[in-house]
């Protein structure tokens, strides 16, 4: 079976990164740059952030720390 989705933690990292971006519209949960609905886009395996933020090691590390703090880890 082919998997087109990222795991839960990767999706959390991506949406956390998006939530810190000035192009993220919190009210509509959309990216102002690409227009995508981020709860769906961040779940898909073969898509990318137009700003390449999801591949930025510093942003990923910060997002993971925030996720861990919010989950009590």
Secondary structure as GFF3:
##gff-version 3
##sequence-region A 1 73
A	DSSP	alpha_helix	8	19	.	.	.	ID=ss1
A	DSSP	beta_strand	24	25	.	.	.	ID=ss2
A	DSSP	beta_strand	30	31	.	.	.	ID=ss3
A	DSSP	alpha_helix	38	41	.	.	.	ID=ss4
A	DSSP	three_ten_helix	53	55	.	.	.	ID=ss5
A	DSSP	alpha_helix	57	71	.	.	.	ID=ss6
###
